[in-house]
Amino acid sequence: WRLNHVNEQQVSSQLKNSTCVCVCVSADKRLRTHRQHGSPSPAAVSDSPAECPVKLYERLSSKSLEERSLSPWRYVHVSNKDYFPSTYVQADCLCSGCILVQDRNQGSPVVVESHDYNSVPIEQTRMFLKRELCSSVGEDGRKQYRLVPVYVKVVVGCTCARVNTAP
């Protein structure tokens, strides 16, 4: 979910000094209409335990980037009821090291997880609208909320990097 730059600025300026309103389902529906750039299909999201898929690289047949990467990842669901949108997906690195395909042994690749390198997350800052409860109550007696733009770092993938040797 990503608003384009112009809309993001407009939303931020309009909501900066927002007044308390009844946050209805329509706000959630409206925000859900924004397309999530680079979001995985629901089938790509996993709730199973994470493990480094070294064996997957022996057959080298996958087409998806998250499975071909030398630092593979999976997508997991994240929920926060006070944010709009309230659910999104983020990447979860599967290996602590990086997968290396070494010398071929009788035509078969030798695949290892090397800890000479680290698998590190790639983060992207995304804007969400946070629902904050106001101290006032609406004329109809319903709770009132203010929508405040917040920026959250979301892991969108993983990459391979040299081990950090800096103190």
C-alpha positions in Angstrom: 0.0 0.0 0.0 1.7 3.2 -1.1 0.1 6.6 -1.9 1.9 8.4 -4.6 4.1 11.3 -3.5 1.6 14.1 -4.2 -1.3 12.3 -2.5 0.9 11.5 0.5 1.8 15.2 1.0 -1.9 16.2 0.6 -3.0 13.6 3.1 -0.3 14.6 5.6 -1.1 18.3 5.4 -4.9 17.7 5.6 -4.5 15.4 8.6 -1.8 17.4 10.5 -4.4 19.6 12.2 -7.3 17.2 11.9 -10.3 17.4 14.1 -12.0 14.5 15.8 -14.5 12.6 13.7 -16.3 9.3 13.8 -14.0 7.0 11.9 -16.3 4.8 9.9 -15.8 1.7 7.8 -15.8 3.9 4.7 -12.4 5.3 5.6 -11.0 1.8 5.8 -12.6 1.0 2.4 -11.3 4.1 0.8 -7.7 3.4 2.0 -7.9 -0.2 0.8 -8.5 1.0 -2.7 -4.9 2.1 -3.0 -2.8 -0.5 -4.7 0.0 -2.1 -2.8 3.1 -1.9 -5.0 5.2 -5.0 -4.9 2.9 -6.9 -2.6 2.9 -10.6 -2.9 -0.1 -12.7 -3.8 -1.9 -14.2 -0.9 -0.6 -17.6 -1.8 3.0 -16.4 -1.3 2.3 -15.5 2.4 3.4 -18.1 4.8 2.6 -18.8 8.5 4.9 -21.8 8.7 8.2 -21.8 10.7 11.0 -20.1 8.9 14.0 -22.2 7.8 16.9 -21.6 5.4 15.9 -23.5 2.2 19.3 -24.7 1.0 17.9 -27.8 -0.7 15.7 -25.6 -2.9 18.8 -24.3 -4.6 19.9 -27.7 -5.7 17.2 -27.9 -8.3 17.3 -24.1 -9.3 13.8 -24.2 -10.7 12.0 -21.4 -8.9 11.0 -18.3 -10.7 10.0 -16.0 -7.8 12.7 -13.6 -6.6 12.2 -14.3 -2.9 13.1 -18.0 -3.6 16.0 -17.3 -6.1 17.7 -14.8 -3.9 21.0 -15.7 -2.2 19.3 -14.3 0.8 15.8 -15.8 0.5 12.7 -14.5 2.4 9.1 -15.3 2.9 6.2 -13.0 3.5 4.3 -12.8 6.8 1.1 -11.0 7.7 1.3 -8.1 10.2 -1.8 -6.6 11.8 -2.4 -3.5 13.8 -6.0 -2.6 14.5 -5.2 1.1 15.1 -3.7 1.6 11.6 -5.2 2.0 8.2 -4.7 -0.3 6.4 -4.9 -2.6 9.4 -3.1 -5.5 7.8 -0.1 -5.7 5.5 2.7 -8.2 4.6 6.4 -7.9 5.2 9.4 -10.0 4.4 11.0 -12.4 6.9 14.6 -13.4 6.1 15.0 -17.2 6.1 18.7 -17.5 6.5 21.3 -15.8 8.8 24.0 -16.4 6.2 23.8 -16.4 2.4 23.3 -19.3 0.1 26.3 -20.0 -2.1 26.3 -22.5 -5.0 29.9 -23.9 -5.0 31.8 -26.2 -7.4 29.7 -28.7 -9.2 30.4 -32.2 -8.0 29.7 -34.7 -10.8 27.2 -32.3 -12.4 25.3 -31.5 -9.2 25.8 -28.1 -7.5 27.1 -28.1 -4.0 24.8 -25.7 -2.1 25.8 -24.3 1.3 24.7 -21.5 3.7 27.8 -19.4 4.2 28.2 -17.4 7.3 31.0 -15.4 5.7 28.1 -13.2 4.6 25.0 -12.0 6.3 21.4 -12.0 5.2 20.1 -8.5 6.0 16.6 -7.0 5.7 15.8 -4.3 3.1 13.4 -1.7 4.7 11.0 0.7 3.0 9.2 3.5 4.9 5.5 3.3 4.3 2.8 5.7 5.4 -0.2 4.5 7.5 -3.0 6.4 9.1 -3.1 5.9 12.9 -6.4 6.1 14.7 -6.1 8.1 17.9 -8.9 8.3 20.4 -10.1 11.9 21.1 -11.2 13.0 24.5 -14.5 14.3 23.1 -17.6 12.2 22.2 -19.7 12.9 19.1 -23.2 14.2 19.2 -24.6 10.7 18.7 -22.6 9.5 21.7 -20.1 7.5 19.6 -16.3 7.7 20.3 -14.4 10.1 18.1 -11.0 9.5 16.6 -8.3 11.5 14.8 -6.4 10.0 11.9 -2.7 10.9 12.1 -0.2 9.9 9.4 2.6 7.8 10.7 5.6 6.3 8.9 6.6 2.7 9.6 9.7 0.9 8.3 8.5 -2.3 6.6 10.8 -5.1 5.5 10.2 -5.7 1.8 13.0 -8.2 1.0 16.4 -9.4 2.1 19.9 -9.1 0.5 23.3 -10.6 1.1 26.0 -8.4 2.6 29.6 -8.8 3.9 29.8 -9.4 7.6 29.8 -6.1 9.5 33.2 -5.8 11.2 32.8 -2.2 12.3 32.8 -1.8 16.1 
